[in-house]
Amino acid sequence: MPPRKKIVESEWMKIGPREAEKLLATSAINRRLRPRLVECYAEDMREGLWDETGEAIKLSRTGQLLDGQHRLNAIIEAGVTLELLVVRGLGDQSQALMDQGASRTAKDALDLAGTSYASWSSAIARWVLLAGEPGPGMEQALKKKASTARIMKTVAENPDIGHAAARYPSLQNHIPGSPTAIGYSWFWMNRIDPAACHEFFDAMVNMSFSFQRDPRKAALRTLQRLGDHGINPSSKDKAFATVSVLTRAWNGWRAGEEMETIRVKQRGRIIPPETPV
């Protein structure tokens, strides 16, 4: 007997919250739902940034949902209706082999768009998008997920992100710390006062401080010794600590204060960054 012919059908469907709930109800086995990813997708959908890539909502021959739970949950959360490609008739066993390819990152997308310093631009844009200005709440804000579409929009709307990324290579061999944190700090300080921003960072590059207790000197000394403050050089704490040190040094320098050193932790926690003034 010849093997049974496989029949796979596809169609474009308008899917709103009601249709999404019906499709989700057919899901017998699926991955653990990632709320941050759902929130990220929903934000794109609400802002009109969700674009169709041809990636389908996939159903088995028996009508079970195999792929698409995060998109469908995002439709419910966003309260929108989208036209999505739906594929039916796949084998149940095919679910285990889905999503095996290398995902495209925001850096990849910026590279394809011809953006210079795409890796640093992507990282700085993510911080600008999620955290806004440096401040006490940024550590929690950076735990959210940012989509490639929103990162690319942020880069397009803020050309000075590219300027911050282009500036970093001249700083990296002189100022230790997280590259993203240094670029992000430069971005905001440059927005406040471009001339002062260059003077602030150039002093640390050229070791040209105005006086012995110059806050910029204190910042450089502190960043060189983050390990002495219990900061693991490979941890996310390094990035948060870098912004904290730089923003507090900037505000101190702008106010004409003197600093011998800059505390990194208080009661075992990293002291939050200050909003640059």
For each residue, the residues with C-beta under 8 A, 3 or more apart:
1:
2:
3:
4:
5:
6: 89 91
7: 89
8: 87 88 89 90
9: 87 88 89
10: 56 85 86 87 88
11: 85 86
12: 83 84 85 86
13: 19 57 83 84 85 86
14: 19 81 82 83
15: 19 20 23 57 72 75 81 82 83 84 86
16: 19 20 75 80 81 82
17: 20 21 75 76 79 81
18: 21 22
19: 13 14 15 16 22 23
20: 15 16 17 23 24 72 73 75 76
21: 17 18 24 25 76
22: 18 19 25 26
23: 15 19 20 26 27 57 59 65 68 72
24: 20 21 27 65 69 72 73
25: 21 22
26: 22 23 59 63 64 65
27: 23 24 30 64 65 69
28: 64
29: 95
30: 27 33 65 69 95
31: 69
32:
33: 30 38 69 70 73
34: 37 38 70
35: 38 39
36: 39 40 143 144 145
37: 34 40 41 70 145
38: 33 34 35 41 42 70 73 74 77
39: 35 36 42 43 74 77 144 145
40: 36 37 43 44 74 144 145 146 147
41: 37 38 44 45 50 70 71 74 78 147
42: 38 39 45 46 74 75 77 78
43: 39 40 46 47 78 147 150
44: 40 41 47 49 50 147 149 150
45: 41 42 48 49 50 74 75 78 80 82
46: 42 43 78 80
47: 43 44 150
48: 45
49: 44 45 147 149 150 153
50: 41 44 45 82 149
51: 149
52: 83 84 85
53:
54: 85
55: 85
56: 10 67 68 84 85 86 87
57: 13 15 23 65 67 68 71 72 84 85 86 87
58: 65 66 67 68 86 87 90 94 98
59: 23 26 63 64 65 66 86 87 88 89 90
60: 63 64 66 89 90 91 92 94 95
61: 88 89 90 91 92
62: 92
63: 26 59 60 88
64: 26 27 28 59 60 92
65: 23 24 26 27 30 57 58 59 68 69 72
66: 58 59 60 90 92 94 95 98
67: 56 57 58 95 98 99
68: 23 56 57 58 65 71 72 84
69: 24 27 30 31 33 65 72 73
70: 33 34 37 38 41 73 74
71: 41 57 68 74 75 84
72: 15 20 23 24 57 65 68 69 75 76
73: 20 24 33 38 69 70 76 77
74: 38 39 40 41 42 45 70 71 77 78
75: 15 16 17 20 42 45 71 72 78 80 81 82
76: 17 20 21 72 73 79
77: 38 39 42 73 74
78: 41 42 43 45 46 74 75
79: 17 76
80: 16 45 46 75
81: 14 15 16 17 75
82: 14 15 16 45 50 75
83: 12 13 14 15 52
84: 12 13 15 52 56 57 68 71
85: 10 11 12 13 52 54 55 56 57
86: 10 11 12 13 15 56 57 58 59
87: 8 9 10 56 57 58 59 90
88: 8 9 10 59 61 63
89: 6 7 8 9 59 60 61
90: 8 58 59 60 61 66 87 94
91: 6 60 61 94
92: 60 61 62 64 66 95
93: 96 97
94: 58 60 66 90 91 97 98
95: 29 30 60 66 67 92 98
96: 93
97: 93 94 100
98: 58 66 67 94 95
99: 67
100: 97
101:
102:
103:
104: 108 109 148
105: 108 109 122 148
106: 109 110 122 125 126 146 148 151 152
107: 110 111 118 119 122 123
108: 104 105 111 112
109: 104 105 106 112 113 148 151 152
110: 106 107 113 115 118 121 122 151 152 155
111: 107 108 114 115 118
112: 108 109
113: 109 110 152
114: 111
115: 110 111 118 121 155 162
116: 121 162 165 166
117: 120 121 162 165 166 168 169
118: 107 110 111 115 121 122
119: 107 122 123
120: 117 123 124 164 165 168 179 180 183
121: 110 115 116 117 118 124 125 155 161 162 165
122: 105 106 107 110 118 119 125 126 151 155
123: 107 119 120 126 127 179 180 183
124: 120 121 127 128 161 164 165 180 183 184 187
125: 106 121 122 128 129 151 154 155 158 161
126: 106 122 123 129 130 146 151 154
127: 123 124 130 131 138 142 180 184
128: 124 125 131 132 154 158 161 184 187
129: 125 126 146 150 151 154
130: 126 127 141 142 144 146
131: 127 128 134 135 137 138 141 142
132: 128 135 138 141
133: 188 275 276
134: 131 138 184 185 188 243 247 273 274 275 276
135: 131 132 138 272 273 274 275
136: 272 273
137: 131 140 141
138: 127 131 132 134 135 141 142 240 243 272 273
139: 142 143 240 270 272
140: 137 143
141: 130 131 132 137 138 144
142: 127 130 131 138 139
143: 36 139 140
144: 36 39 40 130 141
145: 36 37 39 40
146: 40 106 126 129 130 150 151
147: 40 41 43 44 49 150 151
148: 104 105 106 109 151 152
149: 44 49 50 51 152 153
150: 43 44 47 49 129 146 147 153 154
151: 106 109 110 122 125 126 129 146 147 148 154 155
152: 106 109 110 113 148 149 155 156
153: 49 149 150 156 157
154: 125 126 128 129 150 151 157 158 161
155: 110 115 121 122 125 151 152 158 161 162
156: 152 153
157: 153 154
158: 125 128 154 155 161
159: 162 163
160: 163 164 187 190 191
161: 121 124 125 128 154 155 158 164 165 187
162: 115 116 117 121 155 159 165 166
163: 159 160 166 167 187 190
164: 120 124 160 161 167 168 183 184 186 187 190
165: 116 117 120 121 124 161 162 168 183
166: 116 117 162 163 169
167: 163 164 170 171 183 186 201
168: 117 120 164 165 171 172 179 182 183 186
169: 117 166 172
170: 167 205
171: 167 168 174 175 182 186 201 204 205
172: 168 169 175 179 182
173:
174: 171 204 205
175: 171 172 182 201 204 205 220 223
176: 223 224 226
177: 181 182 223 226 238 239 241 242 245 246
178: 181 182 238 239 242 243
179: 120 123 168 172 182 183
180: 120 123 124 127 183 184 239
181: 177 178 184 185 238 239 240 242 243 246
182: 168 171 172 175 177 178 179 185 186 242 246
183: 120 123 124 164 165 167 168 179 180 186 187
184: 124 127 128 134 164 180 181 187 188 243
185: 134 181 182 188 189 242 243 246 247 250 276
186: 164 167 168 171 182 183 189 190 197 201
187: 124 128 160 161 163 164 183 184 190 191
188: 133 134 184 185 191 192 276
189: 185 186 192 193 196 197 200 250 276
190: 160 163 164 186 187 193 194 197 198
191: 160 187 188
192: 188 189 196 197 276 277
193: 189 190 196 197
194: 190 197 198
195: 198 199
196: 189 192 193 199 200 254
197: 186 189 190 192 193 194 200 201
198: 190 194 195 201 202
199: 195 196 202 203
200: 189 196 197 203 204 216 250 253
201: 167 171 175 186 197 198 204 205
202: 198 199 205 206 208
203: 199 200 206 207 208 209 210 214 216 217
204: 171 174 175 200 201 207 216 217 219 220
205: 170 171 174 175 201 202
206: 202 203
207: 203 204
208: 202 203
209: 203 212 214 216 217
210: 203 214
211: 214 258
212: 209 217
213: 217 218 258 259 260
214: 203 209 210 211 217 218 253 258 259
215: 218 219 248 249 250 252 253 257 258 259 262
216: 200 203 204 209 219 220 249 253
217: 203 204 209 212 213 214 220 221
218: 213 214 215 221 222 249 252 259 260 261 262
219: 204 215 216 222 223 245 246 248 249 262
220: 175 204 216 217 223 224
221: 217 218 224 225 261
222: 218 219 225 226 229 245 261 262 264
223: 175 176 177 219 220 226 242 245 246
224: 176 220 221
225: 221 222 228 229
226: 176 177 222 223 229 231 233 238 241 242 264
227: 230 231 232 233
228: 225
229: 222 225 226 241 264 265
230: 227 264 265
231: 226 227 235 237 238 241 264 270
232: 227 235 237 238
233: 226 227 238
234: 238
235: 231 232 238
236: 239 240
237: 231 232 240 241 270
238: 177 178 181 226 231 232 233 234 235 241 242
239: 177 178 180 181 236 242 243
240: 138 139 181 236 237 243 244 270 273
241: 177 226 229 231 237 238 244 245 264 270
242: 177 178 181 182 185 223 226 238 239 245 246
243: 134 138 178 181 184 185 239 240 246 247 273
244: 240 241 247 248 264 270 271 272 273 274
245: 177 219 222 223 241 242 248 249 262 264
246: 177 181 182 185 219 223 242 243 249 250 273
247: 134 185 243 244 250 251 273 274 275 276
248: 215 219 244 245 251 252 262 271 273 274
249: 215 216 218 219 245 246 252 253 259 262
250: 185 189 200 215 246 247 253 254 276
251: 247 248 254 255 274 276 277
252: 215 218 248 249 255 257 259
253: 200 214 215 216 249 250 256 257
254: 196 250 251 277
255: 251 252
256: 253
257: 215 252 253
258: 211 213 214 215
259: 213 214 215 218 249 252 262
260: 213 218
261: 218 221 222
262: 215 218 219 222 245 248 249 259
263: 266 271
264: 222 226 229 230 231 241 244 245 270 271
265: 229 230 268 269 270 271
266: 263 269 271
267:
268: 265
269: 265 266
270: 139 231 237 240 241 244 264 265
271: 244 248 263 264 265 266
272: 135 136 138 139 244
273: 134 135 136 138 240 243 244 246 247 248
274: 134 135 244 247 248 251
275: 133 134 135 247
276: 133 134 185 188 189 192 247 250 251
277: 192 251 254
